[in-house]
Amino acid sequence: MKTTRLVSNTGVPVICTIHQPSKELFLLFDSLLLLRPGGRVIYFGDLGDNADTVLTYFKKFGLECHDRKNPADFVLDCSGAGIGGGPNETKDDPYENNIINIDQEIDDENGDNEVKNAKILSNFDGAEIWRNSNELEEVDEYLSELSRENSQKKGQGYISPTGFTKIYATSVFTQIKLSMIRSVRNKFRQPTSNRSYLITYIFMGVILGWVYFQQDNTQTGARNRVSLIYFIIVFQALGAIASIPNLILQRSIYYREKPAFLRPFAYFVASVVAEIPLVLIATFIMGSILYFMVGLNPGTDYNRFFYFLLVFMSSSLACVSFAMAVAACVATTEVANTFVGLGSTLFSLFAGFIIPRLSIPKYIRFVHYISFYTYPLEALAINEFNGLNLTCSENEYIQIHIDPNDYNITKPYCPYQNGTFFLEQQFTMHSDFEWFGIDVGILWIFVFFFIFITYFGIKNFNHLTR
């Protein structure tokens, strides 16, 4: 309680309920709100030095606290909640539970005072007396005056009696900075988890690079390139699940500090920013490994490689932000994992690889457009196939009959000779490079949308169970 007193001395309002306080603890308080059983107010105001103010109030009605009695016990007696009931107690009047049996023998030198108080309490309606008291009028006038002053001086640099001009002790930028420092430190105080995350991405980059090693430009190679692009996007969604436990575990800190005026926005920014460095590092390493091992389209001066990294990292951020948005809105890690897994399954199904866009029934085709997997898949496919010339291996040629009179005369034909035509016919995707920028833009709209949902969940949903 002494620590609480120190906090109060800084100007921060502190409200406490305390069970059976000693005199020393009771006198640490500045003000007292005393309720009778049933919740009606008996007294609300200053405690006074050595509790003189509140004792003087009750003394006006003949209730006196002798020197050897704890003032806290005395005000509890006055509220009707301090002394156990005697033989005359009834269930209807809570005050009768506190009447001392005045026929008992009292040896204490202050016994006469206790008997007098008991007689008064038997007919003392403290709530009604307080409702008609001058003290209540003074409290109402004081609160009204504070409200008027606040309304008149709001926005004029008014300094309150506590010395603060706002409800927050520090600026939003200070809170963001300190929250970010704490979140980043906490993130990197989990070396086992971080190492596992990086090793997983490096391992998958090597495995995929080995499985799809140096793909050629044949028809089979073209399909393999699209399947690789689809797989790495799905893999990012699985990797994003790792961000869920950290958000949910750290949320308890926010619940603890929110009453101390930690802005939801500051905590939200810190939570999001703390996830970004590891995600970007992991995707950069994985993307670099598999890009050159697979032999993807380098473009001019490897510009396609940097476009690939841009989309790959953006897609990873979209997956992480989706996982965090779900985690911010649900109570437990298990529930978040379930919803993220279910959402990822549906979005990947309608992304346009397993079922091409025009093959999806019209009544459910809208899912294709709200799937954030659709846009990185198409953007990476355009980056890879736009301007790419395709060939056919010996067994991939289609034999075309060129003589209607003799079906034995055929000519080999390669069905897809450029990547643009391949995307349009096989997957009904856009193939012009202008759609690359459109897809990236839409992908970032999803990123910001998920980030907004994360903020909304942090600010408005409280999953504290105690």
JOCOR-V490286 format. One record per backbone hydrogen bond with DSSP energy under -0.5 kcal/mol. NH is the residue of the N-H (numbers start at 1). CO is the residue of the C=O. If there is no record, write none. Layout:
BEGIN
nh->NH co->CO
nh->NH co->CO
END
This chain:
BEGIN
nh->5 co->1
nh->6 co->2
nh->7 co->3
nh->8 co->4
nh->9 co->5
nh->10 co->6
nh->10 co->7
nh->11 co->8
nh->12 co->7
nh->13 co->11
nh->20 co->18
nh->26 co->22
nh->27 co->23
nh->28 co->25
nh->29 co->26
nh->32 co->45
nh->34 co->32
nh->34 co->43
nh->35 co->33
nh->36 co->40
nh->37 co->79
nh->39 co->36
nh->42 co->34
nh->43 co->34
nh->45 co->32
nh->47 co->30
nh->48 co->30
nh->51 co->48
nh->52 co->49
nh->53 co->47
nh->54 co->47
nh->55 co->51
nh->56 co->52
nh->57 co->53
nh->58 co->54
nh->59 co->55
nh->60 co->56
nh->60 co->57
nh->61 co->58
nh->62 co->59
nh->63 co->58
nh->64 co->62
nh->66 co->64
nh->69 co->66
nh->74 co->70
nh->75 co->71
nh->76 co->72
nh->77 co->73
nh->78 co->74
nh->79 co->75
nh->80 co->76
nh->80 co->77
nh->81 co->76
nh->82 co->76
nh->86 co->96
nh->89 co->86
nh->94 co->92
nh->96 co->93
nh->97 co->94
nh->98 co->95
nh->99 co->96
nh->102 co->100
nh->104 co->101
nh->107 co->105
nh->111 co->108
nh->113 co->110
nh->114 co->110
nh->115 co->111
nh->116 co->112
nh->117 co->113
nh->118 co->114
nh->119 co->115
nh->120 co->116
nh->121 co->117
nh->122 co->118
nh->123 co->120
nh->124 co->121
nh->125 co->123
nh->126 co->124
nh->129 co->125
nh->130 co->126
nh->131 co->127
nh->132 co->128
nh->132 co->129
nh->133 co->130
nh->137 co->133
nh->138 co->134
nh->139 co->135
nh->140 co->136
nh->141 co->137
nh->142 co->138
nh->143 co->139
nh->144 co->140
nh->145 co->141
nh->146 co->142
nh->147 co->143
nh->148 co->144
nh->149 co->145
nh->150 co->146
nh->151 co->147
nh->152 co->148
nh->153 co->149
nh->154 co->150
nh->156 co->153
nh->158 co->153
nh->160 co->158
nh->160 co->164
nh->163 co->160
nh->175 co->171
nh->176 co->172
nh->177 co->173
nh->178 co->174
nh->179 co->175
nh->180 co->176
nh->181 co->177
nh->182 co->178
nh->183 co->179
nh->184 co->180
nh->185 co->181
nh->186 co->182
nh->187 co->183
nh->188 co->184
nh->189 co->186
nh->190 co->187
nh->194 co->190
nh->195 co->191
nh->196 co->192
nh->197 co->193
nh->198 co->194
nh->199 co->195
nh->200 co->196
nh->201 co->197
nh->202 co->198
nh->203 co->199
nh->204 co->200
nh->205 co->201
nh->206 co->202
nh->207 co->203
nh->208 co->204
nh->209 co->205
nh->210 co->206
nh->211 co->207
nh->212 co->208
nh->213 co->210
nh->214 co->293
nh->215 co->212
nh->215 co->294
nh->222 co->218
nh->223 co->219
nh->224 co->220
nh->225 co->221
nh->226 co->222
nh->227 co->223
nh->228 co->224
nh->229 co->225
nh->230 co->226
nh->231 co->227
nh->232 co->228
nh->233 co->229
nh->234 co->230
nh->235 co->231
nh->236 co->232
nh->237 co->233
nh->238 co->234
nh->239 co->235
nh->240 co->236
nh->241 co->237
nh->241 co->238
nh->242 co->239
nh->243 co->240
nh->244 co->241
nh->245 co->241
nh->246 co->242
nh->247 co->243
nh->248 co->244
nh->249 co->245
nh->250 co->246
nh->251 co->247
nh->252 co->248
nh->252 co->249
nh->253 co->250
nh->254 co->250
nh->255 co->251
nh->256 co->252
nh->257 co->253
nh->258 co->254
nh->259 co->255
nh->260 co->257
nh->261 co->258
nh->262 co->257
nh->263 co->261
nh->267 co->263
nh->268 co->264
nh->269 co->265
nh->270 co->266
nh->271 co->267
nh->272 co->268
nh->273 co->269
nh->274 co->270
nh->275 co->271
nh->275 co->272
nh->276 co->272
nh->276 co->273
nh->277 co->273
nh->279 co->275
nh->280 co->276
nh->281 co->277
nh->282 co->278
nh->283 co->279
nh->284 co->280
nh->285 co->281
nh->286 co->282
nh->287 co->283
nh->288 co->284
nh->289 co->285
nh->290 co->286
nh->291 co->287
nh->292 co->288
nh->293 co->289
nh->294 co->290
nh->295 co->291
nh->296 co->291
nh->301 co->299
nh->303 co->300
nh->304 co->298
nh->305 co->298
nh->306 co->302
nh->307 co->303
nh->308 co->304
nh->309 co->305
nh->310 co->306
nh->311 co->307
nh->312 co->308
nh->313 co->309
nh->314 co->310
nh->315 co->311
nh->316 co->312
nh->317 co->313
nh->318 co->314
nh->319 co->315
nh->320 co->316
nh->321 co->317
nh->322 co->318
nh->323 co->319
nh->324 co->320
nh->325 co->321
nh->326 co->322
nh->327 co->323
nh->328 co->324
nh->329 co->325
nh->329 co->326
nh->330 co->326
nh->336 co->332
nh->337 co->333
nh->338 co->334
nh->339 co->335
nh->340 co->336
nh->341 co->337
nh->342 co->338
nh->343 co->339
nh->344 co->340
nh->345 co->341
nh->346 co->342
nh->347 co->343
nh->348 co->344
nh->349 co->345
nh->350 co->346
nh->351 co->348
nh->355 co->349
nh->357 co->427
nh->359 co->356
nh->360 co->356
nh->360 co->357
nh->364 co->361
nh->365 co->361
nh->365 co->362
nh->367 co->364
nh->368 co->365
nh->369 co->365
nh->370 co->366
nh->371 co->367
nh->372 co->370
nh->374 co->371
nh->376 co->372
nh->377 co->373
nh->378 co->374
nh->379 co->375
nh->380 co->376
nh->381 co->377
nh->382 co->378
nh->383 co->379
nh->384 co->380
nh->385 co->381
nh->386 co->382
nh->388 co->385
nh->390 co->417
nh->391 co->217
nh->396 co->393
nh->397 co->393
nh->397 co->394
nh->398 co->413
nh->399 co->397
nh->400 co->398
nh->400 co->411
nh->402 co->400
nh->402 co->409
nh->403 co->409
nh->404 co->402
nh->406 co->403
nh->409 co->406
nh->410 co->408
nh->411 co->400
nh->413 co->398
nh->415 co->413
nh->417 co->415
nh->419 co->388
nh->422 co->418
nh->423 co->419
nh->424 co->420
nh->425 co->421
nh->426 co->422
nh->427 co->423
nh->429 co->423
nh->435 co->432
nh->436 co->433
nh->437 co->433
nh->438 co->434
nh->439 co->435
nh->440 co->436
nh->441 co->437
nh->442 co->438
nh->443 co->439
nh->444 co->440
nh->445 co->441
nh->446 co->442
nh->447 co->443
nh->448 co->444
nh->449 co->445
nh->450 co->446
nh->451 co->447
nh->452 co->448
nh->453 co->449
nh->454 co->450
nh->455 co->451
nh->456 co->452
nh->457 co->453
nh->458 co->454
nh->459 co->455
nh->460 co->456
nh->461 co->457
nh->462 co->460
nh->463 co->461
END
